[in-house]
Amino acid sequence: MPAKPTFRSDVTVELIKHTASDADVLFAARVSTAGQQSLDELNKDPERSKGLINYLMRERHGSPWEHTSMTFLISAPIFVFREFMRHRVGWSYNEESGRYRELQPVFYWPAEARKLVQQGKPGRYEFIDGPPGLLNHARTHMEIAYREAYAAYQAMLNAGIAREVARSVLPVGLYSSCYATCNARSLMHFLGLRTTHPAAAIKSSPQREIEMVGEKMEAEWAKLMPLTYAAFNANGRIAP
């Protein structure tokens, strides 16, 4: 018996593994002037280390941050991953495949706090709540479309049609999962574009759902590299 459709408004992000610390950045940066150093040597003068990281960030000497790695497991609607994968430099992805497994009926619908009405010109627009009842209107039509699409998918599978063909009827509101691996420099570029923040020197207007992913990734990264994170915010959240 096929699973019943379920509906979500959230995203999940889990840090699976990492080799990412401020010491990795210092280790890479100081080889240019001091040659090879031990990690113990790097930790002898915390204020000097803090100053160097801020200098590298301010002057946009970005390559030392490429000597780090973080792998995240992300669960989000497919439309989020279509935006996510516009980020190509310094990123690697592996997403679950509708060719090889039957996709489960887990679908996105907006949360109560999600602003649904767009107003203004392209590039200068904003989102507002809209009239009462609009959320229920959106959810009702989404649910109808999702249920019909998934029923068609199941009917084709039951008729023996290959998964890679049957999946074509499924909407981008379907949830998928993906491993995403990046270095700290590429993550900073991502956060500069896909999040809003009062410290940002260059304002961005990301879609809320990908911003939710960015916020969760940022929280994990901030714990791993506190000196880098502080310098990133102090310098306008502009990636080096």
N, C-alpha and C positions, 0 to 999 in steps of 0.2 A: 504494500500500500504506500503510495507516495507521501512524502512529508507535507505537512500543511504549511502554507506560507506564513512567515513571521516578518515583523517590521521593526526596524531599528532607526534611531536618530544619532547614534554615537559612532565613534571610531575607536579602535584599540591599537596601541603601539607598545611593543615590548622590545627592550634592548636584549638581544640574544647573546652577543659577544662583542668584545672590543679590545683594541690596543690603542688607547687614546688617553693621553695625560698631558699636562703642561710640560712635564719633563721631556716628553718626546719632541716637543717643539724646540725647547732650549737645547736639547742634545743635537738636533739637526742644525739649528742656527749658529751655534758657537763653533762648529767645526770650521767655519770659514775664517775665523780669526784666532782660535785657540787650538785648533787641531782636535784630535780625539780626546774626549773626557769621559770620566765615569759618572754614573748617575749620582753617586755620593758627592762628587765635586759640584754638580749642578745645584744640589740642595743646601750647600753651605751658606749661601747668601740670599735669603728669600726676597729681600727688597730689590736686590739687583736683578733677580729673575723676573720679578713683577715689572720692573722698569723696562727690561729687554722685550718682554712680550708686548707691553704697551707701545714701545717704539716700533716693533715689527708691524703691529696692527696699524698704527698711525701712518707709517710710511709705506704701507701696503707691500711689504715683503712677504708674500704669501706662501712661498714654497715650503717653509718648515712645517706648516700645518698639513701638508700632504703626506707626512710621515705618521699618520694616524689612521685608524680604521674603526668603524662602528657598523654593526649589522642589526637592523631592526626587522621585526615581524609585524606587519601592518595589516589590519582588517578594515576595509573601507569599501564604499560603493565603487563600481567600475569607473564612473565618471571622474572620481578623484584620481585614480591611477592614470587615466588618460592625460590629465594635467601634470601629474607627478612626473611622468616619463618624458616630459619636455626637458627635464633636467638630465643632461647626458654626460657632461664632463665631470669625471670623478665619481660617477654612480654606476652601480651594477644592480640588475634586477632579475628576479625569478618569480613569476606569478603562477598561481594555480591554473591548470589548463582544462578548458572545456572540451578538448580533444580526447583526453585520457581518463576523465572522471565525470560522473554525473554531477551537475551543479545543483546545489541545494537552494531551496526557495527562501532566501533571506534577503529582504528588500529594504531600501532606504525610504523613509518619509521624514519630513521636516519636524524638528522639535518645536515645542510651544514658543521658545524664545527666538526662533529663526524668523528674521524679517523677510517678508515675501514679495514686497512691491518695490520695483526698481523705478527711480525717477531721475531725470536729468539727462544730459548729453553723454555719449560714449566718452569714457576717459574722465568724466567729471560727474558721475552719477552717484547716488546714494540709495540705500535701502531703508524702507519704512515698514511699519507693521501692517498697514492696510486695514480694511474694515473688519468688524467682528464677523466671525464665521468663515473667514477666508482660509484659515488653517484646516478646518474640517472639509471645506470644499476641495482643497488640494489633496488631502489625504484620501478622500473618497474616490477621486478620479485616479489617483495613483494605485490604490488598491484594486480597483476594477481592471486597470490595464495590466498590473502585475499578475493578477490571478489568471486573466485570459492568456497572457503570454506564457506563463508557466504551464497551463493546461495544454496549450499547443505544443510546447516542448515535450511534455510527457507523452502526448499522443504520437508524436513522431518517433520518439524512442521506442514506444510500445509497438510501432509498426515496423521496427527494424532499421530505421534510418540512423545513420552514423551520428555519434555525439557531435562531431565537428560541424555537421550540417544542421542538426536540430538546434544547436545553440544560437543560430542566427536570429531566432525570434525573440531572444531574451533581451531585456532593456538594460541600459547603463546604470539603472538604480539597483541592480543586483550586487550583492556583496561579493567581494573577492578577497584573496589574501596574497601577500607578496613579501618576499625577503628583499630588503633594500640595503645595500652596503655603500658607504660613502666615507670620505675623509672629512676632517673638520673644516677645511677650506670650502669644499663643495657644499657642506651643510650650511655654512654661513651664507653662501650665495642663495641657497634655497630659502633660508629664513628671512633674508632681506627682501625677497619678492613675495613670499607666501604667508607672511604674518604682518600684523599691524602692531606698533609698539610706540609709546610716547618718546622713546629715545631715538627713533629712526630719523636720520637726516633726510632721507628720501622716502616719501610716503608711498605706500602701496595699498592696493584695494583687492586683496585676494578673495576668492570665493570662500565662504565661511567653512565649508566642509574640508577643504584642503588646509585651511588655517588651523582647524582642530587637530589635524595630523601634525602640522608643524609645531604647534604648542606642546604637544606631548613629546615629540622628539627633542625639542629645545630643553624641556625639563630634565630629561635624561642626560643630555650633553652637558648641561650646566653643572651637574654633580661631578662629572668626570674631569672637567677642565675649568675650574673656577677662575683662574687667572685670565685665561683666554676669554671666558664668557664676560668677565668684568670689562676687559679691554674692548671687546666687540661692542658692548653697550655704550662705553665711554666715548667711542669714536664713531658714533652715529649709526651703528649696526650696518656698516658698509664692509663687505667682505674684502680681505686683502688680496 
